[in-house]
Amino acid sequence: MKVSVSSGINAEYGGGDEVNFNCWNTTEEITEYMAKKGYPRTEEGFMELWNEYQETALARFQRANNGKLKDMILWTSHMTEPQFLKYLDPKVYTVQYWERSDNKQLPNLVNKGFNVIMSNYDDLYLDCGFGAWVGEGNNWCSPYKGWQKIYQNDPKKYLAAQGVTDPAKWKHIVGGETALWTEQAGDQNALAKIFPRTYALAERYWSDPTTGWFEAEPRLVYFTSAMEKQRGVYGNTLKPEWCVQSQGICKLNNL
């Protein structure tokens, strides 16, 4: 791993998604190294190896960043499960969280003092709800996540539902990010999958509204139209043009 930083930066992304111990266990170079280090070829041994990599990467990042160390970001993974959090310092690591909003790993992370970036797949995965790219039927994280569901992504409510009611701990949620994997996204369709749904998340996390998607809809329709006409950013169409020109008339009552 080579890290080169010409000017100070705040964070380094450490990855961590889909680490496959079976792959490591069948790679001669890795198993020979583990034997030299005395690591057993067990889950605990592979975690020791992973931790060695993390410590090396962190040290190189710090050296490249003029001795400064603010955030190393990791994706939720084996490393962030409760029994392995001993390897991670919450003062150093921020965790990007992709599991479901009701998974117990979320309250465990904030209770342990980790800052969290929300990307929970049951709300924020933009590639859900389309045909599978392997096999048949719809993809694994279906159904489609509409902008209304994304707008309702409220980490405080998710934490409170699992017993974390202390506002001081809610502050460990430092942001959110939609995720679009590119197995079925490219130049022709990426913007339509990203926008305007990501605009909805932006308002949720910037303003932390007390109202819901119904009240936000006129703003989102207007902003989407403005981005298209003024910036040339064409996403998925929300409503017919007549509805854009006739704000409020197309809306159903919020029953």
C-alpha positions in Angstrom: 0.0 0.0 0.0 1.4 3.4 -1.0 0.0 6.6 0.3 1.1 10.0 -1.0 -0.4 13.2 0.2 0.8 16.5 -1.1 -1.3 18.6 1.3 -3.1 17.9 4.5 -6.3 15.8 4.2 -8.9 15.0 6.8 -9.8 11.4 6.1 -8.7 8.1 4.4 -11.1 5.5 3.3 -10.0 2.1 4.5 -12.7 -0.1 2.7 -13.5 -3.4 4.4 -16.4 -4.5 2.3 -16.8 -8.2 1.5 -13.4 -9.4 2.9 -13.5 -13.2 2.1 -11.5 -15.4 4.4 -12.0 -18.4 2.1 -10.0 -16.5 -0.5 -7.3 -15.7 1.9 -7.2 -19.3 3.1 -6.6 -20.6 -0.4 -3.9 -18.0 -1.3 -0.5 -19.5 -0.7 1.3 -16.2 -0.3 -1.1 -15.3 2.5 -1.1 -18.6 4.3 2.7 -18.8 4.2 2.9 -15.3 5.8 0.4 -16.3 8.5 2.5 -19.4 9.3 5.5 -17.2 9.8 3.6 -14.8 12.0 2.1 -17.7 14.0 -1.5 -16.8 13.0 -3.8 -19.8 13.0 -5.9 -20.3 9.9 -9.1 -19.6 11.8 -11.5 -16.7 12.1 -9.4 -15.2 14.9 -6.2 -15.7 12.9 -7.6 -14.0 9.9 -8.8 -11.1 12.0 -5.3 -10.7 13.4 -4.0 -10.5 9.9 -6.6 -8.0 8.9 -5.8 -5.9 12.0 -2.1 -5.9 11.0 -3.1 -4.5 7.7 -5.3 -1.8 9.3 -2.5 -0.7 11.7 0.0 -0.6 8.8 -2.4 1.4 6.6 -3.2 3.8 9.4 0.5 4.4 10.2 1.3 5.1 6.5 -1.7 7.5 6.2 -0.5 9.4 9.3 3.1 9.7 8.0 1.9 10.8 4.6 -0.4 13.4 6.3 2.4 15.2 8.1 1.7 13.3 11.3 -1.9 14.3 11.5 -4.6 11.7 11.9 -8.3 12.6 12.0 -10.5 9.9 10.4 -10.0 6.5 8.9 -13.3 5.4 7.5 -14.3 1.7 7.4 -17.4 0.0 5.8 -19.4 -2.1 8.2 -18.0 -5.6 8.0 -16.6 -8.4 10.1 -14.2 -5.9 11.6 -17.0 -3.8 13.0 -18.9 -6.7 14.6 -19.1 -6.4 18.5 -16.5 -9.1 19.2 -13.9 -7.5 16.9 -14.4 -3.8 17.8 -11.4 -4.2 20.1 -9.2 -3.7 17.1 -10.6 -0.2 16.3 -10.2 3.1 18.2 -13.4 5.1 18.1 -11.3 8.3 18.3 -9.7 7.3 15.0 -12.2 5.3 13.0 -15.6 6.4 11.5 -17.8 3.6 10.3 -20.0 3.8 7.2 -23.0 1.7 8.0 -24.7 -0.3 5.3 -26.8 -2.8 7.3 -30.5 -2.5 7.8 -31.8 0.4 10.0 -33.0 -2.1 12.6 -29.7 -4.1 12.9 -28.3 -4.1 16.4 -24.9 -3.2 15.0 -26.0 0.4 14.7 -26.8 1.1 18.4 -23.7 -0.9 19.4 -21.5 1.4 17.3 -22.8 4.6 18.7 -22.8 3.2 22.3 -19.1 2.4 21.8 -18.4 6.0 20.8 -17.9 5.5 17.0 -19.0 8.2 14.6 -21.3 6.7 11.9 -22.1 7.6 8.3 -25.5 6.2 7.4 -25.9 4.2 4.1 -28.4 1.6 5.4 -29.4 -0.5 2.4 -33.1 -0.6 3.3 -33.4 3.1 2.7 -30.3 4.4 0.8 -29.2 1.8 -1.8 -30.1 3.3 -5.2 -29.6 0.2 -7.3 -32.4 -1.7 -5.5 -35.7 -2.7 -7.3 -34.2 -3.6 -10.7 -33.8 -6.9 -12.4 -31.1 -9.2 -11.1 -27.8 -9.1 -13.0 -27.1 -12.7 -12.0 -30.0 -15.2 -12.1 -33.6 -14.0 -12.6 -36.2 -12.0 -10.7 -35.4 -8.7 -9.0 -32.1 -8.0 -7.2 -31.3 -8.9 -3.6 -32.2 -5.5 -2.0 -35.5 -4.9 -3.7 -37.9 -3.2 -3.6 -37.0 0.2 -5.2 -36.3 2.9 -2.7 -38.4 5.9 -3.7 -37.4 9.5 -2.7 -40.1 9.5 -0.1 -38.6 6.6 1.8 -35.1 8.2 1.5 -36.5 11.4 2.9 -37.8 9.6 5.9 -34.3 8.2 6.7 -34.1 9.5 10.3 -31.2 7.9 12.3 -32.5 9.4 15.6 -35.8 7.4 15.2 -33.8 4.2 14.3 -31.7 4.5 17.4 -34.5 5.4 19.7 -36.4 2.3 18.5 -33.5 0.2 19.7 -33.2 2.0 23.1 -30.7 4.7 22.3 -32.6 7.8 23.5 -29.7 10.0 24.6 -29.3 13.0 22.2 -25.6 13.0 23.0 -25.2 9.6 21.4 -27.4 10.6 18.4 -24.6 13.1 17.6 -22.4 10.2 16.6 -24.4 10.0 13.4 -22.2 12.5 11.4 -23.9 12.2 8.0 -25.5 10.0 5.4 -24.7 8.9 1.8 -26.8 7.2 -0.8 -25.0 4.3 -2.5 -25.2 3.2 -6.1 -23.3 0.1 -7.1 -22.3 0.0 -10.8 -23.1 -3.5 -11.9 -26.1 -2.0 -13.7 -25.3 1.7 -13.8 -23.3 3.5 -16.4 -23.1 6.6 -18.5 -26.7 6.2 -19.8 -28.6 5.7 -16.6 -26.5 6.7 -13.6 -27.9 10.2 -13.2 -31.5 9.0 -13.4 -30.8 6.6 -10.6 -29.0 9.1 -8.5 -31.2 12.2 -8.9 -33.6 13.5 -7.6 -33.5 10.8 -4.9 -30.2 12.0 -3.5 -31.6 15.6 -3.3 -34.1 14.2 -0.8 -31.4 12.8 1.4 -29.5 16.1 1.2 -32.4 18.0 2.7 -32.9 15.4 5.4 -29.4 15.6 6.6 -28.8 19.3 6.2 -31.9 20.6 7.8 -33.1 17.6 10.0 -36.8 18.5 9.4 -39.6 17.7 11.8 -42.0 17.4 8.9 -42.1 14.6 6.4 -41.9 13.9 2.6 -45.4 15.4 1.9 -44.3 18.8 3.0 -41.0 18.5 1.2 -42.5 17.5 -2.2 -43.0 21.0 -3.7 -39.4 21.9 -2.8 -38.1 18.8 -4.4 -40.1 19.2 -7.6 -39.0 22.8 -7.9 -35.3 22.0 -7.1 -35.3 19.1 -9.6 -36.7 21.4 -12.3 -34.2 24.1 -11.5 -31.2 21.7 -11.6 -32.4 20.5 -15.0 -33.0 23.9 -16.6 -30.2 25.9 -14.9 -27.4 23.3 -14.4 -28.2 20.6 -17.0 -28.4 17.9 -14.4 -31.2 15.6 -15.7 -32.3 12.9 -13.3 -35.4 10.8 -13.1 -38.7 12.6 -13.9 -40.8 13.1 -10.8 -44.0 14.5 -12.3 -45.5 15.6 -15.6 -44.4 19.1 -16.6 -47.9 20.4 -16.0 -47.6 19.5 -12.4 -44.3 21.3 -12.1 -46.0 24.4 -13.5 -49.0 24.0 -11.3 -47.6 23.5 -7.8 -49.9 21.8 -5.4 -52.7 20.8 -7.8 -51.2 17.4 -8.5 -50.8 16.4 -4.9 -53.1 13.9 -3.2 -54.1 14.7 0.3 -51.8 13.3 2.9 -54.3 10.7 4.3 
